[in-house]
Amino acid sequence: MNGDEAPHGIRCSRAGCEADAIWWVHWRNPRIHGTDRVKVWLACDEHVDFLRDYLATRDFPVVVTAAGDTVERV
Ligand SMILES: [Zn+2]
């Protein structure tokens, strides 16, 4: 993971949500990101499904892990 891709803070990435994130949602936009470029959203238990589905419905590759886990690629 590149340094600038590391998540900042521990808050859920869902707009308006102030819950602590316990999941990391790793994703990539295949049209603009190479396979070694992985973006990370942070998610609380309530919003992890929303964020994953948001990306999946756009046909973006997405992998959900426990917070703190990294993936080589998605
Ligand atoms: Zn949330």
N, CA, C, O and the ligand as a Tripos MOL2 file, in Angstrom:
@<TRIPOS>MOLECULE
protein
  297   295    75     0     0
PROTEIN
NO_CHARGES

@<TRIPOS>ATOM
      1 N           0.8570   -1.2060    0.0000 N.3       1 MET1
      2 CA          0.0000    0.0000    0.0000 C.3       1 MET1
      3 C           0.8820    1.2410    0.0000 C.2       1 MET1
      4 O           1.8190    1.3440    0.7910 O.2       1 MET1
      5 N           0.5820    2.1690   -0.8780 N.am      2 ASN2
      6 CA          1.3030    3.4320   -0.8900 C.3       2 ASN2
      7 C           0.9230    4.2570    0.3330 C.2       2 ASN2
      8 O          -0.1870    4.1360    0.8520 O.2       2 ASN2
      9 N           1.8480    5.0930    0.7890 N.am      3 GLY3
     10 CA          1.5810    5.8770    1.9800 C.3       3 GLY3
     11 C           0.3730    6.7680    1.8390 C.2       3 GLY3
     12 O          -0.3790    6.9590    2.7950 O.2       3 GLY3
     13 N           0.1780    7.3190    0.6450 N.am      4 ASP4
     14 CA         -0.9420    8.2500    0.4950 C.3       4 ASP4
     15 C          -2.2880    7.5370    0.3710 C.2       4 ASP4
     16 O          -3.3320    8.1880    0.3220 O.2       4 ASP4
     17 N          -2.2700    6.2210    0.3220 N.am      5 GLU5
     18 CA         -3.5170    5.4750    0.2560 C.3       5 GLU5
     19 C          -3.9590    4.9930    1.6370 C.2       5 GLU5
     20 O          -5.0700    4.4840    1.7890 O.2       5 GLU5
     21 N          -3.1040    5.1490    2.6360 N.am      6 ALA6
     22 CA         -3.4560    4.6580    3.9580 C.3       6 ALA6
     23 C          -4.6240    5.4580    4.5220 C.2       6 ALA6
     24 O          -4.6510    6.6820    4.3950 O.2       6 ALA6
     25 N          -5.5650    4.7970    5.1290 N.am      7 PRO7
     26 CA         -6.7070    5.5210    5.7040 C.3       7 PRO7
     27 C          -6.2630    6.4490    6.8210 C.2       7 PRO7
     28 O          -5.3320    6.1520    7.5700 O.2       7 PRO7
     29 N          -6.9450    7.5710    6.9150 N.am      8 HIS8
     30 CA         -6.6670    8.5200    7.9860 C.3       8 HIS8
     31 C          -7.7770    8.4450    9.0180 C.2       8 HIS8
     32 O          -8.9570    8.4460    8.6670 O.2       8 HIS8
     33 N          -7.4160    8.3830   10.2560 N.am      9 GLY9
     34 CA         -8.4110    8.3650   11.3080 C.3       9 GLY9
     35 C          -9.0810    7.0180   11.4300 C.2       9 GLY9
     36 O          -8.6720    6.0390   10.8060 O.2       9 GLY9
     37 N         -10.1220    6.9850   12.2480 N.am     10 ILE10
     38 CA        -10.8030    5.7230   12.4970 C.3      10 ILE10
     39 C         -12.2930    5.8320   12.2490 C.2      10 ILE10
     40 O         -13.0410    4.8920   12.5180 O.2      10 ILE10
     41 N         -12.7320    6.9850   11.7330 N.am     11 ARG11
     42 CA        -14.1650    7.1670   11.5290 C.3      11 ARG11
     43 C         -14.6380    6.4810   10.2550 C.2      11 ARG11
     44 O         -13.9110    6.3870    9.2660 O.2      11 ARG11
     45 N         -15.8630    6.0100   10.3080 N.am     12 CYS12
     46 CA        -16.5490    5.4570    9.1440 C.3      12 CYS12
     47 C         -16.5310    6.4690    8.0000 C.2      12 CYS12
     48 O         -16.6930    7.6680    8.2280 O.2      12 CYS12
     49 N         -16.3330    5.9870    6.7630 N.am     13 SER13
     50 CA        -16.2580    6.8770    5.6050 C.3      13 SER13
     51 C         -17.6200    7.3350    5.1110 C.2      13 SER13
     52 O         -17.6950    8.2490    4.2900 O.2      13 SER13
     53 N         -18.6950    6.7260    5.5880 N.am     14 ARG14
     54 CA        -20.0390    7.1170    5.1700 C.3      14 ARG14
     55 C         -20.2980    8.5460    5.6060 C.2      14 ARG14
     56 O         -20.0670    8.8950    6.7640 O.2      14 ARG14
     57 N         -20.7820    9.3870    4.6750 N.am     15 ALA15
     58 CA        -21.0240   10.7870    4.9770 C.3      15 ALA15
     59 C         -21.9660   10.9110    6.1710 C.2      15 ALA15
     60 O         -23.0200   10.2770    6.2090 O.2      15 ALA15
     61 N         -21.5840   11.7140    7.1250 N.am     16 GLY16
     62 CA        -22.4390   11.9820    8.2610 C.3      16 GLY16
     63 C         -22.3340   10.9760    9.3860 C.2      16 GLY16
     64 O         -22.8930   11.1880   10.4620 O.2      16 GLY16
     65 N         -21.6280    9.8900    9.1550 N.am     17 CYS17
     66 CA        -21.5060    8.8610   10.1950 C.3      17 CYS17
     67 C         -20.2790    9.1500   11.0400 C.2      17 CYS17
     68 O         -19.1940    9.3980   10.5140 O.2      17 CYS17
     69 N         -20.4550    9.1170   12.3470 N.am     18 GLU18
     70 CA        -19.3310    9.3860   13.2490 C.3      18 GLU18
     71 C         -18.9350    8.1690   14.0510 C.2      18 GLU18
     72 O         -18.2080    8.2710   15.0390 O.2      18 GLU18
     73 N         -19.4220    7.0030   13.6180 N.am     19 ALA19
     74 CA        -19.0770    5.7750   14.3200 C.3      19 ALA19
     75 C         -17.6370    5.3660   14.0150 C.2      19 ALA19
     76 O         -17.0910    5.7060   12.9650 O.2      19 ALA19
     77 N         -17.0410    4.6440   14.9350 N.am     20 ASP20
     78 CA        -15.7060    4.1050   14.7000 C.3      20 ASP20
     79 C         -15.7760    3.0150   13.6340 C.2      20 ASP20
     80 O         -16.7010    2.2020   13.6180 O.2      20 ASP20
     81 N         -14.7940    3.0120   12.7560 N.am     21 ALA21
     82 CA        -14.7340    1.9840   11.7230 C.3      21 ALA21
     83 C         -14.1280    0.7050   12.2870 C.2      21 ALA21
     84 O         -13.1180    0.7330   12.9910 O.2      21 ALA21
     85 N         -14.7600   -0.4020   11.9670 N.am     22 ILE22
     86 CA        -14.1910   -1.7000   12.3440 C.3      22 ILE22
     87 C         -13.8930   -2.5440   11.1050 C.2      22 ILE22
     88 O         -13.3480   -3.6430   11.1970 O.2      22 ILE22
     89 N         -14.2660   -2.0010    9.9470 N.am     23 TRP23
     90 CA        -13.9820   -2.6840    8.6730 C.3      23 TRP23
     91 C         -13.2170   -1.7480    7.7590 C.2      23 TRP23
     92 O         -13.3650   -0.5270    7.8220 O.2      23 TRP23
     93 N         -12.3940   -2.3450    6.9090 N.am     24 TRP24
     94 CA        -11.7870   -1.6010    5.8170 C.3      24 TRP24
     95 C         -12.3320   -2.1540    4.5080 C.2      24 TRP24
     96 O         -12.3570   -3.3630    4.2820 O.2      24 TRP24
     97 N         -12.7680   -1.2310    3.6500 N.am     25 VAL25
     98 CA        -13.2910   -1.5970    2.3310 C.3      25 VAL25
     99 C         -12.2390   -1.2050    1.2940 C.2      25 VAL25
    100 O         -12.0450   -0.0250    1.0020 O.2      25 VAL25
    101 N         -11.5750   -2.2020    0.7530 N.am     26 HIS26
    102 CA        -10.5150   -1.9780   -0.2370 C.3      26 HIS26
    103 C         -11.1480   -2.0430   -1.6190 C.2      26 HIS26
    104 O         -11.8920   -2.9750   -1.9240 O.2      26 HIS26
    105 N         -10.8520   -1.0570   -2.4480 N.am     27 TRP27
    106 CA        -11.5030   -1.0350   -3.7580 C.3      27 TRP27
    107 C         -10.6040   -0.3420   -4.7710 C.2      27 TRP27
    108 O          -9.5700    0.2390   -4.4430 O.2      27 TRP27
    109 N         -11.0450   -0.4340   -6.0010 N.am     28 ARG28
    110 CA        -10.2610    0.1160   -7.1080 C.3      28 ARG28
    111 C         -11.2270    0.4170   -8.2490 C.2      28 ARG28
    112 O         -12.1700   -0.3320   -8.5030 O.2      28 ARG28
    113 N         -10.9690    1.5270   -8.9250 N.am     29 ASN29
    114 CA        -11.6980    1.8430  -10.1480 C.3      29 ASN29
    115 C         -10.8520    1.3690  -11.3140 C.2      29 ASN29
    116 O          -9.8370    1.9920  -11.6250 O.2      29 ASN29
    117 N         -11.2430    0.2770  -11.9710 N.am     30 PRO30
    118 CA        -10.3820   -0.2990  -13.0160 C.3      30 PRO30
    119 C         -10.1390    0.6420  -14.1840 C.2      30 PRO30
    120 O          -9.1880    0.4480  -14.9410 O.2      30 PRO30
    121 N         -10.9830    1.6650  -14.3480 N.am     31 ARG31
    122 CA        -10.8160    2.5830  -15.4800 C.3      31 ARG31
    123 C          -9.7010    3.5960  -15.2280 C.2      31 ARG31
    124 O          -9.1400    4.1440  -16.1770 O.2      31 ARG31
    125 N          -9.3770    3.8480  -13.9710 N.am     32 ILE32
    126 CA         -8.3440    4.8610  -13.6920 C.3      32 ILE32
    127 C          -7.2260    4.3520  -12.7950 C.2      32 ILE32
    128 O          -6.1810    4.9940  -12.6880 O.2      32 ILE32
    129 N          -7.4330    3.1910  -12.1390 N.am     33 HIS33
    130 CA         -6.4230    2.6650  -11.2240 C.3      33 HIS33
    131 C          -5.8200    1.3760  -11.7720 C.2      33 HIS33
    132 O          -6.5470    0.5080  -12.2540 O.2      33 HIS33
    133 N          -4.5120    1.2480  -11.7020 N.am     34 GLY34
    134 CA         -3.8560   -0.0100  -12.0300 C.3      34 GLY34
    135 C          -4.1620   -1.0550  -10.9740 C.2      34 GLY34
    136 O          -4.7170   -0.7490   -9.9190 O.2      34 GLY34
    137 N          -3.7920   -2.2990  -11.2740 N.am     35 THR35
    138 CA         -4.1520   -3.3930  -10.3620 C.3      35 THR35
    139 C          -3.4100   -3.3140   -9.0380 C.2      35 THR35
    140 O          -3.8270   -3.9330   -8.0600 O.2      35 THR35
    141 N          -2.3050   -2.5540   -8.9900 N.am     36 ASP36
    142 CA         -1.5560   -2.4610   -7.7400 C.3      36 ASP36
    143 C          -1.9640   -1.2490   -6.9190 C.2      36 ASP36
    144 O          -1.3570   -0.9490   -5.8910 O.2      36 ASP36
    145 N          -2.9990   -0.5540   -7.3810 N.am     37 ARG37
    146 CA         -3.4510    0.6530   -6.6820 C.3      37 ARG37
    147 C          -4.7540    0.3210   -5.9590 C.2      37 ARG37
    148 O          -5.7550   -0.0070   -6.5960 O.2      37 ARG37
    149 N          -4.7410    0.4040   -4.6520 N.am     38 VAL38
    150 CA         -5.9200    0.0440   -3.8750 C.3      38 VAL38
    151 C          -6.3140    1.2120   -2.9910 C.2      38 VAL38
    152 O          -5.5090    1.7110   -2.2040 O.2      38 VAL38
    153 N          -7.5690    1.6440   -3.1270 N.am     39 LYS39
    154 CA         -8.1040    2.6780   -2.2600 C.3      39 LYS39
    155 C          -8.7760    2.0140   -1.0650 C.2      39 LYS39
    156 O          -9.2110    0.8660   -1.1540 O.2      39 LYS39
    157 N          -8.8600    2.7220    0.0370 N.am     40 VAL40
    158 CA         -9.4740    2.1440    1.2280 C.3      40 VAL40
    159 C         -10.4940    3.1130    1.8040 C.2      40 VAL40
    160 O         -10.1900    4.2810    2.0450 O.2      40 VAL40
    161 N         -11.6990    2.6210    2.0200 N.am     41 TRP41
    162 CA        -12.6900    3.3280    2.8060 C.3      41 TRP41
    163 C         -12.8090    2.6350    4.1520 C.2      41 TRP41
    164 O         -12.6230    1.4230    4.2600 O.2      41 TRP41
    165 N         -13.1200    3.4140    5.1710 N.am     42 LEU42
    166 CA        -13.3340    2.8510    6.4990 C.3      42 LEU42
    167 C         -14.8320    2.7250    6.7240 C.2      42 LEU42
    168 O         -15.6110    3.5770    6.2960 O.2      42 LEU42
    169 N         -15.2200    1.6640    7.3950 N.am     43 ALA43
    170 CA        -16.6540    1.4340    7.5730 C.3      43 ALA43
    171 C         -16.9630    0.9130    8.9650 C.2      43 ALA43
    172 O         -16.2360    0.0900    9.5230 O.2      43 ALA43
    173 N         -18.0650    1.4180    9.5110 N.am     44 CYS44
    174 CA        -18.5830    0.8600   10.7510 C.3      44 CYS44
    175 C         -19.4250   -0.3730   10.4120 C.2      44 CYS44
    176 O         -19.6570   -0.6770    9.2420 O.2      44 CYS44
    177 N         -19.8730   -1.0680   11.4400 N.am     45 ASP45
    178 CA        -20.6320   -2.2930   11.2140 C.3      45 ASP45
    179 C         -21.9290   -2.0140   10.4540 C.2      45 ASP45
    180 O         -22.3880   -2.8480    9.6740 O.2      45 ASP45
    181 N         -22.5160   -0.8430   10.6840 N.am     46 GLU46
    182 CA        -23.7970   -0.5120   10.0610 C.3      46 GLU46
    183 C         -23.6550   -0.2090    8.5720 C.2      46 GLU46
    184 O         -24.5600   -0.5120    7.7950 O.2      46 GLU46
    185 N         -22.5390    0.3830    8.1680 N.am     47 HIS47
    186 CA        -22.4060    0.8850    6.8020 C.3      47 HIS47
    187 C         -21.5030    0.0540    5.9120 C.2      47 HIS47
    188 O         -21.3430    0.3760    4.7340 O.2      47 HIS47
    189 N         -20.9130   -0.9990    6.4370 N.am     48 VAL48
    190 CA        -19.9970   -1.7830    5.6010 C.3      48 VAL48
    191 C         -20.7220   -2.3620    4.3910 C.2      48 VAL48
    192 O         -20.1600   -2.4040    3.2960 O.2      48 VAL48
    193 N         -21.9500   -2.8040    4.5730 N.am     49 ASP49
    194 CA        -22.6940   -3.3640    3.4430 C.3      49 ASP49
    195 C         -23.0400   -2.2740    2.4280 C.2      49 ASP49
    196 O         -22.9520   -2.4970    1.2210 O.2      49 ASP49
    197 N         -23.4320   -1.1020    2.9160 N.am     50 PHE50
    198 CA        -23.7610    0.0080    2.0130 C.3      50 PHE50
    199 C         -22.5590    0.3680    1.1470 C.2      50 PHE50
    200 O         -22.6870    0.5040   -0.0700 O.2      50 PHE50
    201 N         -21.4030    0.5210    1.7640 N.am     51 LEU51
    202 CA        -20.2230    0.9480    1.0260 C.3      51 LEU51
    203 C         -19.7650   -0.1350    0.0490 C.2      51 LEU51
    204 O         -19.3640    0.1680   -1.0750 O.2      51 LEU51
    205 N         -19.8270   -1.3790    0.4740 N.am     52 ARG52
    206 CA        -19.4260   -2.4670   -0.4200 C.3      52 ARG52
    207 C         -20.3790   -2.5410   -1.6210 C.2      52 ARG52
    208 O         -19.9380   -2.6810   -2.7620 O.2      52 ARG52
    209 N         -21.6800   -2.4460   -1.3550 N.am     53 ASP53
    210 CA        -22.6530   -2.5220   -2.4520 C.3      53 ASP53
    211 C         -22.5210   -1.3280   -3.3920 C.2      53 ASP53
    212 O         -22.6790   -1.4710   -4.6040 O.2      53 ASP53
    213 N         -22.2320   -0.1490   -2.8380 N.am     54 TYR54
    214 CA        -22.0530    1.0550   -3.6470 C.3      54 TYR54
    215 C         -20.9840    0.8230   -4.7030 C.2      54 TYR54
    216 O         -21.1510    1.1990   -5.8630 O.2      54 TYR54
    217 N         -19.8890    0.2040   -4.2940 N.am     55 LEU55
    218 CA        -18.7900   -0.0630   -5.2230 C.3      55 LEU55
    219 C         -19.1100   -1.2390   -6.1320 C.2      55 LEU55
    220 O         -18.8150   -1.2000   -7.3270 O.2      55 LEU55
    221 N         -19.7060   -2.2750   -5.5770 N.am     56 ALA56
    222 CA        -19.9780   -3.4840   -6.3600 C.3      56 ALA56
    223 C         -20.9540   -3.1970   -7.4930 C.2      56 ALA56
    224 O         -20.8220   -3.7610   -8.5790 O.2      56 ALA56
    225 N         -21.9320   -2.3300   -7.2540 N.am     57 THR57
    226 CA        -22.9000   -2.0410   -8.3010 C.3      57 THR57
    227 C         -22.2720   -1.2380   -9.4320 C.2      57 THR57
    228 O         -22.8400   -1.1550  -10.5210 O.2      57 THR57
    229 N         -21.1070   -0.6480   -9.1860 N.am     58 ARG58
    230 CA        -20.3750    0.0470  -10.2500 C.3      58 ARG58
    231 C         -19.3350   -0.8500  -10.8970 C.2      58 ARG58
    232 O         -18.5180   -0.3910  -11.6950 O.2      58 ARG58
    233 N         -19.3680   -2.1370  -10.5490 N.am     59 ASP59
    234 CA        -18.4390   -3.1200  -11.0990 C.3      59 ASP59
    235 C         -16.9950   -2.8160  -10.7100 C.2      59 ASP59
    236 O         -16.0620   -3.1580  -11.4370 O.2      59 ASP59
    237 N         -16.8190   -2.1670   -9.5500 N.am     60 PHE60
    238 CA        -15.4800   -1.9760   -9.0260 C.3      60 PHE60
    239 C         -15.1180   -3.2050   -8.1910 C.2      60 PHE60
    240 O         -15.9460   -3.6860   -7.4180 O.2      60 PHE60
    241 N         -13.9000   -3.7180   -8.3350 N.am     61 PRO61
    242 CA        -13.4700   -4.7890   -7.4440 C.3      61 PRO61
    243 C         -13.4100   -4.2750   -6.0080 C.2      61 PRO61
    244 O         -12.9160   -3.1750   -5.7620 O.2      61 PRO61
    245 N         -13.9080   -5.0600   -5.0700 N.am     62 VAL62
    246 CA        -13.9690   -4.6290   -3.6790 C.3      62 VAL62
    247 C         -13.7170   -5.8220   -2.7640 C.2      62 VAL62
    248 O         -14.2390   -6.9160   -2.9780 O.2      62 VAL62
    249 N         -12.8960   -5.5790   -1.7330 N.am     63 VAL63
    250 CA        -12.5820   -6.5970   -0.7360 C.3      63 VAL63
    251 C         -12.7500   -5.9640    0.6400 C.2      63 VAL63
    252 O         -12.2080   -4.8890    0.9000 O.2      63 VAL63
    253 N         -13.4870   -6.6140    1.5100 N.am     64 VAL64
    254 CA        -13.7000   -6.1130    2.8670 C.3      64 VAL64
    255 C         -12.8730   -6.9500    3.8360 C.2      64 VAL64
    256 O         -12.9080   -8.1800    3.8050 O.2      64 VAL64
    257 N         -12.1280   -6.2570    4.6980 N.am     65 THR65
    258 CA        -11.3510   -6.9400    5.7330 C.3      65 THR65
    259 C         -11.5980   -6.2520    7.0700 C.2      65 THR65
    260 O         -12.1840   -5.1710    7.1330 O.2      65 THR65
    261 N         -11.1430   -6.8940    8.1220 N.am     66 ALA66
    262 CA        -11.1310   -6.2340    9.4180 C.3      66 ALA66
    263 C         -10.2130   -5.0230    9.3380 C.2      66 ALA66
    264 O          -9.2310   -5.0330    8.5970 O.2      66 ALA66
    265 N         -10.5330   -3.9720   10.1070 N.am     67 ALA67
    266 CA         -9.7130   -2.7640   10.1160 C.3      67 ALA67
    267 C          -8.2750   -3.1200   10.4630 C.2      67 ALA67
    268 O          -8.0170   -3.8840   11.3930 O.2      67 ALA67
    269 N          -7.3480   -2.5580    9.7070 N.am     68 GLY68
    270 CA         -5.9410   -2.7990    9.9570 C.3      68 GLY68
    271 C          -5.3240   -3.8250    9.0280 C.2      68 GLY68
    272 O          -4.1040   -3.8670    8.8720 O.2      68 GLY68
    273 N          -6.1590   -4.6550    8.4080 N.am     69 ASP69
    274 CA         -5.6450   -5.6380    7.4640 C.3      69 ASP69
    275 C          -5.4370   -4.9740    6.1070 C.2      69 ASP69
    276 O          -6.2480   -4.1490    5.6860 O.2      69 ASP69
    277 N          -4.3720   -5.3260    5.4370 N.am     70 THR70
    278 CA         -4.0960   -4.7970    4.1140 C.3      70 THR70
    279 C          -4.1960   -5.9150    3.0840 C.2      70 THR70
    280 O          -4.0790   -7.0970    3.4080 O.2      70 THR70
    281 N          -4.4120   -5.5170    1.8520 N.am     71 VAL71
    282 CA         -4.4530   -6.4740    0.7610 C.3      71 VAL71
    283 C          -3.4830   -6.0080   -0.3190 C.2      71 VAL71
    284 O          -3.2720   -4.8070   -0.4930 O.2      71 VAL71
    285 N          -2.9040   -6.9390   -1.0310 N.am     72 GLU72
    286 CA         -1.9640   -6.5990   -2.0980 C.3      72 GLU72
    287 C          -2.6870   -5.9550   -3.2610 C.2      72 GLU72
    288 O          -2.1910   -5.0040   -3.8660 O.2      72 GLU72
    289 N          -3.8760   -6.4830   -3.5750 N.am     73 ARG73
    290 CA         -4.6340   -5.9690   -4.7110 C.3      73 ARG73
    291 C          -6.0720   -6.4150   -4.5600 C.2      73 ARG73
    292 O          -6.3810   -7.3190   -3.7830 O.2      73 ARG73
    293 N          -6.9490   -5.7680   -5.3160 N.am     74 VAL74
    294 CA         -8.3580   -6.1390   -5.2990 C.3      74 VAL74
    295 C          -8.7960   -6.4970   -6.7110 C.2      74 VAL74
    296 O          -9.9580   -6.8420   -6.9280 O.2      74 VAL74
    297 ZN        -20.9720    4.2610    9.5020 Zn       75 ZN75
@<TRIPOS>BOND
     1     1     2 1
     2     2     3 1
     3     3     4 2
     4     3     5 am
     5     5     6 1
     6     6     7 1
     7     7     8 2
     8     7     9 am
     9     9    10 1
    10    10    11 1
    11    11    12 2
    12    11    13 am
    13    13    14 1
    14    14    15 1
    15    15    16 2
    16    15    17 am
    17    17    18 1
    18    18    19 1
    19    19    20 2
    20    19    21 am
    21    21    22 1
    22    22    23 1
    23    23    24 2
    24    23    25 am
    25    25    26 1
    26    26    27 1
    27    27    28 2
    28    27    29 am
    29    29    30 1
    30    30    31 1
    31    31    32 2
    32    31    33 am
    33    33    34 1
    34    34    35 1
    35    35    36 2
    36    35    37 am
    37    37    38 1
    38    38    39 1
    39    39    40 2
    40    39    41 am
    41    41    42 1
    42    42    43 1
    43    43    44 2
    44    43    45 am
    45    45    46 1
    46    46    47 1
    47    47    48 2
    48    47    49 am
    49    49    50 1
    50    50    51 1
    51    51    52 2
    52    51    53 am
    53    53    54 1
    54    54    55 1
    55    55    56 2
    56    55    57 am
    57    57    58 1
    58    58    59 1
    59    59    60 2
    60    59    61 am
    61    61    62 1
    62    62    63 1
    63    63    64 2
    64    63    65 am
    65    65    66 1
    66    66    67 1
    67    67    68 2
    68    67    69 am
    69    69    70 1
    70    70    71 1
    71    71    72 2
    72    71    73 am
    73    73    74 1
    74    74    75 1
    75    75    76 2
    76    75    77 am
    77    77    78 1
    78    78    79 1
    79    79    80 2
    80    79    81 am
    81    81    82 1
    82    82    83 1
    83    83    84 2
    84    83    85 am
    85    85    86 1
    86    86    87 1
    87    87    88 2
    88    87    89 am
    89    89    90 1
    90    90    91 1
    91    91    92 2
    92    91    93 am
    93    93    94 1
    94    94    95 1
    95    95    96 2
    96    95    97 am
    97    97    98 1
    98    98    99 1
    99    99   100 2
   100    99   101 am
   101   101   102 1
   102   102   103 1
   103   103   104 2
   104   103   105 am
   105   105   106 1
   106   106   107 1
   107   107   108 2
   108   107   109 am
   109   109   110 1
   110   110   111 1
   111   111   112 2
   112   111   113 am
   113   113   114 1
   114   114   115 1
   115   115   116 2
   116   115   117 am
   117   117   118 1
   118   118   119 1
   119   119   120 2
   120   119   121 am
   121   121   122 1
   122   122   123 1
   123   123   124 2
   124   123   125 am
   125   125   126 1
   126   126   127 1
   127   127   128 2
   128   127   129 am
   129   129   130 1
   130   130   131 1
   131   131   132 2
   132   131   133 am
   133   133   134 1
   134   134   135 1
   135   135   136 2
   136   135   137 am
   137   137   138 1
   138   138   139 1
   139   139   140 2
   140   139   141 am
   141   141   142 1
   142   142   143 1
   143   143   144 2
   144   143   145 am
   145   145   146 1
   146   146   147 1
   147   147   148 2
   148   147   149 am
   149   149   150 1
   150   150   151 1
   151   151   152 2
   152   151   153 am
   153   153   154 1
   154   154   155 1
   155   155   156 2
   156   155   157 am
   157   157   158 1
   158   158   159 1
   159   159   160 2
   160   159   161 am
   161   161   162 1
   162   162   163 1
   163   163   164 2
   164   163   165 am
   165   165   166 1
   166   166   167 1
   167   167   168 2
   168   167   169 am
   169   169   170 1
   170   170   171 1
   171   171   172 2
   172   171   173 am
   173   173   174 1
   174   174   175 1
   175   175   176 2
   176   175   177 am
   177   177   178 1
   178   178   179 1
   179   179   180 2
   180   179   181 am
   181   181   182 1
   182   182   183 1
   183   183   184 2
   184   183   185 am
   185   185   186 1
   186   186   187 1
   187   187   188 2
   188   187   189 am
   189   189   190 1
   190   190   191 1
   191   191   192 2
   192   191   193 am
   193   193   194 1
   194   194   195 1
   195   195   196 2
   196   195   197 am
   197   197   198 1
   198   198   199 1
   199   199   200 2
   200   199   201 am
   201   201   202 1
   202   202   203 1
   203   203   204 2
   204   203   205 am
   205   205   206 1
   206   206   207 1
   207   207   208 2
   208   207   209 am
   209   209   210 1
   210   210   211 1
   211   211   212 2
   212   211   213 am
   213   213   214 1
   214   214   215 1
   215   215   216 2
   216   215   217 am
   217   217   218 1
   218   218   219 1
   219   219   220 2
   220   219   221 am
   221   221   222 1
   222   222   223 1
   223   223   224 2
   224   223   225 am
   225   225   226 1
   226   226   227 1
   227   227   228 2
   228   227   229 am
   229   229   230 1
   230   230   231 1
   231   231   232 2
   232   231   233 am
   233   233   234 1
   234   234   235 1
   235   235   236 2
   236   235   237 am
   237   237   238 1
   238   238   239 1
   239   239   240 2
   240   239   241 am
   241   241   242 1
   242   242   243 1
   243   243   244 2
   244   243   245 am
   245   245   246 1
   246   246   247 1
   247   247   248 2
   248   247   249 am
   249   249   250 1
   250   250   251 1
   251   251   252 2
   252   251   253 am
   253   253   254 1
   254   254   255 1
   255   255   256 2
   256   255   257 am
   257   257   258 1
   258   258   259 1
   259   259   260 2
   260   259   261 am
   261   261   262 1
   262   262   263 1
   263   263   264 2
   264   263   265 am
   265   265   266 1
   266   266   267 1
   267   267   268 2
   268   267   269 am
   269   269   270 1
   270   270   271 1
   271   271   272 2
   272   271   273 am
   273   273   274 1
   274   274   275 1
   275   275   276 2
   276   275   277 am
   277   277   278 1
   278   278   279 1
   279   279   280 2
   280   279   281 am
   281   281   282 1
   282   282   283 1
   283   283   284 2
   284   283   285 am
   285   285   286 1
   286   286   287 1
   287   287   288 2
   288   287   289 am
   289   289   290 1
   290   290   291 1
   291   291   292 2
   292   291   293 am
   293   293   294 1
   294   294   295 1
   295   295   296 2
@<TRIPOS>SUBSTRUCTURE
     1 MET1         2 RESIDUE 1 A MET
     2 ASN2         6 RESIDUE 1 A ASN
     3 GLY3        10 RESIDUE 1 A GLY
     4 ASP4        14 RESIDUE 1 A ASP
     5 GLU5        18 RESIDUE 1 A GLU
     6 ALA6        22 RESIDUE 1 A ALA
     7 PRO7        26 RESIDUE 1 A PRO
     8 HIS8        30 RESIDUE 1 A HIS
     9 GLY9        34 RESIDUE 1 A GLY
    10 ILE10       38 RESIDUE 1 A ILE
    11 ARG11       42 RESIDUE 1 A ARG
    12 CYS12       46 RESIDUE 1 A CYS
    13 SER13       50 RESIDUE 1 A SER
    14 ARG14       54 RESIDUE 1 A ARG
    15 ALA15       58 RESIDUE 1 A ALA
    16 GLY16       62 RESIDUE 1 A GLY
    17 CYS17       66 RESIDUE 1 A CYS
    18 GLU18       70 RESIDUE 1 A GLU
    19 ALA19       74 RESIDUE 1 A ALA
    20 ASP20       78 RESIDUE 1 A ASP
    21 ALA21       82 RESIDUE 1 A ALA
    22 ILE22       86 RESIDUE 1 A ILE
    23 TRP23       90 RESIDUE 1 A TRP
    24 TRP24       94 RESIDUE 1 A TRP
    25 VAL25       98 RESIDUE 1 A VAL
    26 HIS26      102 RESIDUE 1 A HIS
    27 TRP27      106 RESIDUE 1 A TRP
    28 ARG28      110 RESIDUE 1 A ARG
    29 ASN29      114 RESIDUE 1 A ASN
    30 PRO30      118 RESIDUE 1 A PRO
    31 ARG31      122 RESIDUE 1 A ARG
    32 ILE32      126 RESIDUE 1 A ILE
    33 HIS33      130 RESIDUE 1 A HIS
    34 GLY34      134 RESIDUE 1 A GLY
    35 THR35      138 RESIDUE 1 A THR
    36 ASP36      142 RESIDUE 1 A ASP
    37 ARG37      146 RESIDUE 1 A ARG
    38 VAL38      150 RESIDUE 1 A VAL
    39 LYS39      154 RESIDUE 1 A LYS
    40 VAL40      158 RESIDUE 1 A VAL
    41 TRP41      162 RESIDUE 1 A TRP
    42 LEU42      166 RESIDUE 1 A LEU
    43 ALA43      170 RESIDUE 1 A ALA
    44 CYS44      174 RESIDUE 1 A CYS
    45 ASP45      178 RESIDUE 1 A ASP
    46 GLU46      182 RESIDUE 1 A GLU
    47 HIS47      186 RESIDUE 1 A HIS
    48 VAL48      190 RESIDUE 1 A VAL
    49 ASP49      194 RESIDUE 1 A ASP
    50 PHE50      198 RESIDUE 1 A PHE
    51 LEU51      202 RESIDUE 1 A LEU
    52 ARG52      206 RESIDUE 1 A ARG
    53 ASP53      210 RESIDUE 1 A ASP
    54 TYR54      214 RESIDUE 1 A TYR
    55 LEU55      218 RESIDUE 1 A LEU
    56 ALA56      222 RESIDUE 1 A ALA
    57 THR57      226 RESIDUE 1 A THR
    58 ARG58      230 RESIDUE 1 A ARG
    59 ASP59      234 RESIDUE 1 A ASP
    60 PHE60      238 RESIDUE 1 A PHE
    61 PRO61      242 RESIDUE 1 A PRO
    62 VAL62      246 RESIDUE 1 A VAL
    63 VAL63      250 RESIDUE 1 A VAL
    64 VAL64      254 RESIDUE 1 A VAL
    65 THR65      258 RESIDUE 1 A THR
    66 ALA66      262 RESIDUE 1 A ALA
    67 ALA67      266 RESIDUE 1 A ALA
    68 GLY68      270 RESIDUE 1 A GLY
    69 ASP69      274 RESIDUE 1 A ASP
    70 THR70      278 RESIDUE 1 A THR
    71 VAL71      282 RESIDUE 1 A VAL
    72 GLU72      286 RESIDUE 1 A GLU
    73 ARG73      290 RESIDUE 1 A ARG
    74 VAL74      294 RESIDUE 1 A VAL
    75 ZN75       297 GROUP 0 **** ****
